[in-house]
Amino acid sequence: MALTAAFALTGGAVASGRAAHEDNMGAFAALDHGLRPATLKAGVPLPGWSLQERMIHYHVPGVAIAVLKDGKVVQAAGFGVRAAGTQDAVDADTLFSVGSVSKVVTAATTLREVAAGQLDLDRDVNAYLTSWKVPKAPAFGGDTITLRMLMSHTSGLTVWGFEDYLPGEKLPDIVQTLDGIAPARNEPVRIDFQPGTRMRYSGGGITVEQLVLQETSGKSLESLARAQVFQPLGMRRSTYVNPLPVSLDNVAKAHDKDGQRVALPRGYEAFPEQAASGLWTSANDLGAFVGALIRSYQGKDDYLPRILATQMMTEVSPSLHGLGPRLEGSGQTRIFHHGGANDSYRAWIEGHLETGSGLVILTNGSNGGKLMMEIRNALSDALDDGVNPLVHTIDLDLATPVYADYAGTYRVDTALPSEVRGNLIGYFDSDVLDVAIAEGAITVTEKAAPTTLVLQPLAPTRFIGPGDLTQLQFEFHRDAHGVVSGLTVERGSARVFYRRQDATANQASGGH
């Protein structure tokens, strides 16, 4: 197959690019044997997958990777091919669509404007806007939105993400996108909860951020990002231009879940919502970007003033985002990260704020998300920073009667302060969870929602949900009367308590 040929062509896991160490495989050695899942069931051996076999497994033709140490790229390379059926090898300068990773580069553009005194993080954004304004929402008693809210996804604005556009399709302008007018395919971007009171991811909010940047600078996002990010950091291949000009070379083409080329004849989609999902960039360029953020945070680079870099890397309550990136961990395992997912591309960036390590992973296939996380796990293990180690679950015989009363209906207790519930406010669409035990597993289903989570045991009362990073954990509470009275759901520092609805009746019957 073309993928196998491409590995022979590019030398498998041999690093290339401007920062490669040909005489030292470093973290890249893990790509030969170290790919793994985030969790592993008891008794199951560590798989030790190679990058080549997992690319074949997921039908992903091409991957580009950069690894950082001490805030600088030390290895960067491409693997596989830009287009299935060809021998056009991916390298560290190959352009990929990076989806929502675009938001972090947009955030850096905004913070550079803040540093220059052109913008204020806490001013009403409507004071900056002229061609369009955020419609008022007096029903919420406070509808002022700021850049800090937009960047941390606490603005109350709607529209999670946007559809891709195929070659030949008409693209909306930014105001059409914000008002949900054709050819835009999204709903209008509007406030539907009081700004600042909870987190909800909003590509619509980042589009408002883009309009603020454009109207205050008098420049397109492409021009402003080039001046504030691409040129200062030497990101010579990066662009927000959409559709990407066909004259550009060394571009990773789009592929579906079966590894077949799509978006023909051009070979890739367009992403007119530039700030939210429209960036095209390379592993080398994004590696330079991640390094600049790390060094700014550490006070070793003046790309961003340290006070702004610190705010960028600090959660805005009640969000798990800072000013752009997502944050997790503490001490030496403190990291920022963000993923990106357009139809045919998946991307990941990660920076370890204390140690200076970092990762960039880019893929050109619809199944790239799972592959990306397996690569991320291998490289993280090789960097040995202790970030997100393998989680081993345990064997638990859930068919025994002692676990039977975990099953039941649980309703959220809103008395817990919003600062404690944090980024889990609104995580579930319903305030009611149904817990069941079926086929030897505990499942959690939202009331009137189709999604069911299958939990894996970490302890007799503690379980982990599916996912790769910042996974949900579920703790059942059995009181001194032997009654299961509630359930705590945790993600990072956020906690939500669900009170069991039939606990009183259970107590009256002795817990059985």
N, C-alpha and C positions, 0 to 999 in steps of 0.2 A: 504493500500500500504506500501511498505518497508520503504518509507521515514517517514510516520507517525509513524510507529513502532520505527524507529530509534530515533525520537524525544522523545518518551516515554523512550527509553533505555538510552539516554544521558541526560535526565532531561531538555529538551527544551532549554531554554536560560540560564542554569546554567553554570557559568564559571568553567573551569578546567584548569590544566596545572600548571607549576611551579610558575606563578605569579598571580594566581586567587585569588579573594577576595570572598569567599563563603558567607560572611555575608553582602556583599554590591554589589548590581547588577550594580551600576554605569552606564556607557554608555550602557552596555548590556541590560538594561531595555528597551531601544529604539527598540530592536529587536522584542519585543512583539507587538508593535503597530506603530512604527515610520518610516517604510520603505516608501519611496515616490519617485516620479519622480523629475527631475531637474527643470522642468517648469510646471506650472498649468494654464489651461485656465480660463478666467474670469468666475465666477459663479460655477465652479466645486469645490466641497468640497475636503479637504485634505483626501486622501484615508486611511491613517493609517493602512497600510498592516503589517502583521506579517512576520517574516522570514520564518516560516513554510509554510504559504500559498503561498508565492512567490517562494519558492523552488519547491513546487508542481506545481505551474503555469508554471515555466520555465523548468521543468523536470531536475532539477539539484539535484542529490542524496546527495552530500556532500559539506560542507562548513567549513572552518577553519578561525578564526578571532583572531586578537590581537589588543588591544587598549593600547596606550601609553599616559602617562602624565608625565610632567617634564623630558622628555627624557628617560623614563623607562617603560617597560611593566607592566601594572597594572591588565590587564585581558587578558586571552587567553583561547580559547575553540574550540571544534569541534561540528558540528551539522550535523545530518543525517548520512549517511553510506559511506564507502569507495567504495562499489560495490553494485549496485542495486540488489534486491532480496536476500540480506544477512542482518545479524544484526551486521556486522563488523563496529563498530562506529568510526567515525572520531574524533580525539582529536587534541590538540594543537601541538602534535609532529608528526602527520601524514604527510608523504611526498607528495607533489604536484609538478607537472611541473609548472613552473612560466613564461614560454615564455620570453618576452623581459625584464622582471624585471631582468633577468640574466645580462643585459647590465650594470645595476647600480652596481651590485656586481663586475663585471669585471672592471668597472671604479674605484672602491675603491681599487682593486688589483693593478691597474696601478698607482694610486696616492700614494700608499704605496711604490711602486718601485721608483717613483719620489722622495718621501721624503727621501728614502735611497740613493739617488744620482745615481741610476742605469739607470734612464731614464730622458729625457728632454722633456717637453711638446711641445717645439717649434723647435725641430730638425727634419730634413727631415727623415721620417720613413725608407726610403730606405737605410739610413746609418746604420740602425740596422739589416736589413734583408739580409739573405744569400741564403736560399733555394728558395726564390721567391721574386720578387720585383714588386712594382706597375709600370705597363707599362707607359712609358712617353706619354704625350699628348701635343705635341708642338703647336697644333692648338689653344690652349687657352692662350698662351703667358706667362703662369706661372702654372706649374704643380707640385710644391712642396707640399707635404702633411705632416702634423704634427699630433702628438697625440691629440693636442687640437682640431684640425679639425675633426679627427675621432670621438672623444668622444662627440662633439657637433653637429654632423651630418652636417658639413659644408665642407666636404672634396671633394665634387664633384663626389664621387664614386657611382656606380650603385648598384642594387639589394636591394630592400626594405626588403624582408624577405625570408624565406626558407620553403619548404614543410617538413611535418613530414614523418618519415619512419616507416612502419609497421613491426611487428615481422618477422624475416627471410629475410628481404630485406638487400642487401649489402649497407654498409655505406661508403660515400666518406671520404678521408682524407682531411686535410685543404687545401693543394695545389690543389687538384681536385676541391674543392669548389670554390677556388679563380679563377681558370681558367674555371669553368663551364664544367668540363670533367666528363663523366659518371664514377661512379654511381650518381654524383651530378646532380640535376635537375634544377639548376638555370643557368642563363646567366653568362658569365664571369664578374668578378668584375673589372670595368674599370672606368676611369675618363670620364665624359661627360659634365661637365661644369667647369669653372675655380675655383679651390679650394679657399674657403674663401669668395665667392661672394654671396652665397645664402644657404638656408637650404634645405636639402632633406634627410629624414630619410633613413639610409643605414645600414642594417644588414651586407652587404658586407664590409663596413668600419670597423665595430666592429670585423669582422673576421680578417681583417688586424691587428687590435689592438691585437687580440689574438696571431697572429704569432709573432708580436714584443715581447710580453711578453715571449713567449716560447723560442724564439731564443736568447734573451738577458739573460735569466735566466738559460737556459739549462734544464728547467723543463717543464713538462706538465702543462696546465692550472689548472688541478685538484690539482696537487702538490703545485703549486705556490699560488693558492687561499686558499688552506688549511693552508699554512704557514702565509699568509698575511691577511686573513679574517676569515676563519672558526675557527681556533684555538684561535686567540686572542679574539674573541667575543663569544666563547663558542657555536658556531653553530655546534653542534655535529651530527646533522642529515643531513647536507647539502652536496651535491656533484654535480660535473659537469660530472661524469662518464655517458656515453651513449653507448649502452642501459643500463638502470638501472639494476643491477643484480637481477635476480628473487629470490635470497636468502634473499634479504632485506624484512623485514616485515613492517607492518603499512604503506602501500602505497595506495593512492587514485587512483582507477582505472578509465580508460577513458570511457566517455559516449557521445553519440550523442545528437542531438537536441530533440529527443524523450525520452531521459533518458535511452536508451538501451546501453548495454556494447559493446565496439568496441575494435579494435586492439587485437583480440584474437589470439592464446590462452593466450599470456602473460598478456594482459589486459592493455597495454599502449604502446605508440609510442616511437620512439627514435629520438633524436635531436642532430645530430653530429656537428652542428654549435654551439659549446658549449658556447662561450662567448656571442653570440647574443641571444640564446634562449634555451640553454641546461641545465640550473640549475634546480635541484630538491631540495626542501627545505620545511620547515614547518613554521607554524604561529609563534611559539616560536622563531625559529632561525631568521626569517626575522624581527620580532619585536626587537630582540637584535641588528640587523644590523641597522635598521632605528634609533633606539635610539642612537647608537654610532655616526651616522652622525649628528644628531641634537646636541648632546653634544659637538662634535668636533667643529661644527660651532659656538656654544655659548662659546667656550673656556673652557668648563667644563670637557673635556676628551682629552687625548693626542693620541687617536687612529689615527687621522689625524692631522697634524699641522694645527693650525687655519687658516693660510694664504692659505693653499691648500683647506681646507674645504670651505672657503669663495669663492675661485675660482670655486670649484665644484658647489656651489649654486648661481652662478652669470651667467646670460645669456651671451653666446658668440654671439655677433652680427654677422649676422642677424638671429640667431637661437632663438627658445624658450627654447632650452636646455642649461644647463650649461655643466659641465664636467661629463656627464652621465644622471642626472635627468632632467625632465622638471620643469620649474619654473613658478609661477604666483603669483599675488597679491602683496600687499605692506603693510608696517606697521605691525600691529598685524595679518594681514591675509596673510602674506608672507608664501608660502608653496612650497615644492618640491614634485613631484609625478612621478610615472611611472606605466603603465599598461603592462600586458603580455597576449598574446593570441596565444597558439598553438591550434591544431585542437580541442582537447577535454578538454582543461583547460583554465581558465581565472584567472588572478591574478592582484592585485593592492597593491601598497605601497604609503604612503603619510606621510610627516612630516611637522609639523607646526613649522617653524624655530624660531619664537619669543616666543611662548607659551610653546613649548616642547611637545605638543600633537602629536599623530600620529596614523596611521591605517595600518593594514595588512589584506587583504581579499583574500582567496584562494578558488577556486571552481573546481569541476571535471565534468563539463558538457559544451557542446558547446554553450548553451544559457546562460552561466554564466556571460557574459559581462553586460547584462542589469540588472540581479540580483545584481551583484557586485556593480553597481552604486547606486542602490536603498538602499543597505546596507550602502554604503559609506555616502549617504545623511543622513540616520538615525543616524549613529554614529557621523557624523560631527555636526549635530544639538545638539546631547546630550553633546558633548564636549564644545559647546557654545563658540567657538572661532571666530564666525562670518565669517567663510570660506564658500564661495559658498552657500549662503542662497537660499531658494526657490524663483524662479523668477515667479511672477504673470504676465501673459499677459493680454491684455485688449480687450474688444469688439470693433471692428472697422468695419463699414459697407463699405466694399471695393467695393460694387456695385454702390456706389454713384459716380457721374461724376468727383468729385474733385480728385479721385485717378486714373482715367483712364489713365492719361499721365505718370504714373509710368511705364507702359508697354513700352517696346522698346528695342533697342540694345545699349549696353554700351561697350566701348573699354577702356582698361587700359591706364592710362596716365603714361608713363615711365619717365616723367620729375621729378617725385617725387623721392628724393634721396633713394638709396637702404637701407640706415640706417633707414629710416622711414618706408619703405615697409617691412623691416625685415623678419620675419618668414612667411609672406604671399607671398614672391617672389616664384613663381612656385607652390603655393598652388593649383591654378586652372591650368589644362593642357592647356587651351586656354586663350588668352588675351581678348576674347569677351564673354560677358554674355548677354543672352536673358532673359528679365523680362516679365512675363505675369501675368494677373489676370484671374483666372479660378475657378469656383465653390466657390467663396467667399474667395479665398486665393491668396496671391502673391507667385509666384514661380520664381526661378532663375535656368537657365539651361546654362551650358557651350556650346558654339558653337561647333558643331560636337562631343559632348560628351553625353552619355546616362543618366548621373546622373542629377536629378532635385531635388533641395532643396525647401521644402515648408516652408515659413517663418511665424512666429507668431508675431503679433504686440505688441510693447511696448509703442509706441507713434504714432501719425499720420504720422511721417516721419521715425520712427525707428522700426526695426524688428530684431528678433533673429532667427538664424538658428537652425536646429536640433543638438542634442549633449548633453553631460553631463557636461563636464568641458571645459574651454577655448572655449566657443561657439563663432561662428561667429556672428557679429552684422552688420546690413546693414542700412545705413542712406541715404535717398533720399534728394537731395538738390533742393529746389525751390527758384529761385532768385527773385529779386525785380520786374521783369517783369511778374512774375507768371509762369515762365518756369522751368520745371524740367531739370536741366542742367547736373546732374551727380549723382553718387552713390559712397559712401565710404564704404568699407568693413574693419572691424576691428577684430583683434584677439589679446587680451592682449594689448601690446604697439604698435603693428604693424598696419599700415594703408595703404590701397591701394585705389587710386581714379580711378574710371571708368567714362569717359566722355560720355554723351549720344550722339549718332551719329546723331540723327535727331533733336537736340535741336534748331539749327538755324532756321530750317523750322518751328518748333513749335512756336518760338518767332515771326516770320513773320506773323503767323496766329493768334497771340494773345494768344497763349498757348492752343488752342483748335483745 
